[in-house]
Amino acid sequence: MVNARKAAIIGCGFVGSASAFALMDKRLFSELVLVDSNFEKAEGEAMDLAHGLPYLSPMKIYAGTYEDIKDAAIIVITAGAAQKPGETRLDLIHKNVAIMKSIVCELKRVQVEGYLLIVANPVDILTHVALKESGFPKNRVFGSGTVLDTARFKYLLSQKLEVDARNVHAVVIGEHGDSELCVWSVANISGIPLMDFAETKGITHHEQEMDRIYHEVRDSAYSIIAKKGATYYGIARAVARICSCIVNDEKTMLPISVELNGEYGLSGLSLSIPSIVGKGGAETILELPLNVRERRQLADSAKALSSVIKDIGY
C-alpha cells in the first residue's frame, strides 16, 4: 500500500541532495528515503539534512535501499552521469539510459506503486525509457520537463518588464534542451498580451528582445555549469513544486515531460508539454493554440528526439 506521506530520492549527487533539501523545506512528507549506489554518500546526506529538523516539522530522513521505498508515493530519480562543461544533455544519453534501465529494474523487483518523477538528463528521453521499461500507466511516469526552463523564462521576462514574476504567464515546451521553444503567442502579464504590456514599458524592438531572452533561457544551464560546475538549486525547486502539486492535488498546469499519443500530432516519445498535475499524477495533457511557426518548431524538436529514441532502440 502506498504511503502518501513518504517520498524517495534515487541519486544523491548535487541535484538529488538539493531536491531533498527543497522537499524537506516544503514539509510535504513525513518520511524521506535517500538511495544511492554509494550508500555512505546517502547516509552522509541524510545525517546532514536531519540535523536541521529541530527547526522544521518532525520528519524521518534516512539512507535506504530499494526495499525501503516500495511504498513511497513519489520516487524522484536524479541518478545519472553529470553534464560536463561543453557537453549537451543529449551527449549523456547512452550512459544514462543504462543507469535508468537498472533503476527501473529494481523498482519493478520491489513492486513500487507510486509515481516516478524523472529528473536525470536528458529528461525527455529518460522519461520515455522509464515508461517503456516499467510498463506503468503513463500518468505514473513523467519527467521534470521544462518546469525549470519555464521558471527561467518567467524570471527573465519579469526582470526586463519590471513586474512580479508571479504575474508572468508564459511557458517553454518541447525538448528540455537545445531545441526547446518559448511559446510567445500565449504569453501574457496577468491577462495583458505580452507585447502590449511591453509597449507600455517603452519596449518596441520585440524580435531582438525575444531572441535575446530565448537564447538566455536555452543556454542558462551551460552558463551556470561553466561558472560553478553544476546546476541544482533551480531544478530542486522545480522538483518540490511538482511534488507539491501531487500531494496537495493542486490541478496545476506544469510543462512536465509526458508520453504523447497523438497530441500535437505527435506519438511515440515523451516531450515537455503543459499538463494538469494533481493527485492522479500527470492527469491531462493540454494542447495550446500554437501558431504556425511554433507548431513547426515543436515538430522539429520532436523530430530531434525521435531520432535519438530510434538510435537507442525504443
ABEGO torsion letter per residue (X at the ends): XBBAABBBBBEABAAAAAAAAAAAAAGABABBBBBBABAAAAAAAAAAAAAAAAABBBBBBBBBBAAAAAABABBBBABEBBBBBGBBAAAAAAAAAAAAAAAAAAAAAAGBABBBBBABOBAAAAAAAAAAAAGBBAAABBBAEAAAAAAAAAAAAAAAAGBBAAABBBBBBEBBEAABBBBAAABBBGGBBAAAAAAAAGBABAAAAAAAAAAAAAAAAAAAAAAAGBBAAAAAAAAAAAAAAAAAGAGBBBBBBBBBBGBGGBBGBBBBBBBBBBAAEBABBBBBBBBAAAAAAAAAAAAAAAAAAAAAGX
